[in-house]
């Protein structure tokens, strides 16, 4: 399982982020809870759908296709390894391939070191 370091949150009341103070900070039980687990909350910009639009799209795809798959892992495998029109479609590039193509080379070293290093 992936270790989540940051969470992008909107200004919803369920996160307590609807009470942002004049100096730009907010506080809530939810924020304290995720910080206790070492996660960094990131507040999305107001009236800027690009901030979490990709995530909203992902959940829409999951809702639309989830009953087709027998597990979440099976859905994730399909989602990440299918050609996507917004990528290099002429090469039938998948989201997984695009992720690796855009990754800086030093990140490969860091991942390898984390997996196999001392």
C-alpha positions, -999 to 999 in steps of 0.1 A, spaced: 0 0 0 12 35 -8 22 57 21 1 89 19 21 120 28 -3 147 18 -41 151 15 -57 177 -7 -89 189 9 -116 213 -2 -132 238 20 -160 215 30 -176 217 65 -168 180 70 -131 189 72 -136 220 92 -118 239 65 -147 262 59 -135 282 89 -103 296 75 -90 325 96 -81 358 82 -44 349 82 -51 318 60 -49 291 87 -76 267 98 -80 242 125 -103 213 131 -104 179 147 -100 162 113 -69 183 106 -54 174 140 -63 137 134 -45 134 100 -15 154 114 -12 129 142 -5 103 116 21 124 99 0 135 70 1 171 57 -33 186 49 -33 209 18 -62 232 13 -74 235 -23 -78 270 -37 -113 284 -38 -130 286 -72 -101 267 -88 -114 233 -100 -81 223 -115 -68 218 -80 -89 187 -74 -105 181 -108 -84 151 -116 -93 135 -83 -130 142 -89 -127 126 -123 -109 96 -109 -137 90 -84 -163 94 -112 -145 67 -132 -144 45 -101 -181 49 -95 -189 42 -131 -168 11 -135 -164 -4 -100 -190 -31 -104 -173 -44 -135 -143 -55 -114 -140 -81 -86 -116 -60 -65 -103 -24 -61 -68 -37 -71 -83 -51 -104 -99 -17 -111 -67 2 -103 -47 -21 -126 -72 -15 -155 -73 23 -148 -35 27 -148 -27 5 -177 -52 14 -205 -44 39 -233 -57 74 -225 -67 101 -249 -51 129 -230 -17 113 -231 4 103 -261 -25 85 -277 -7 78 -310 16 55 -290 -13 42 -269 4 56 -238 -11 45 -205 -12 66 -173 14 43 -158 37 49 -187 31 87 -186 39 87 -149 72 70 -155 80 92 -185 75 124 -165 94 112 -134 128 128 -128 157 103 -132 169 109 -96 135 96 -84 143 62 -99 175 61 -77 155 72 -46 129 45 -52 156 18 -58 175 29 -27 143 28 -6 135 -7 -19 170 -23 -20 193 1 -2 207 0 33 
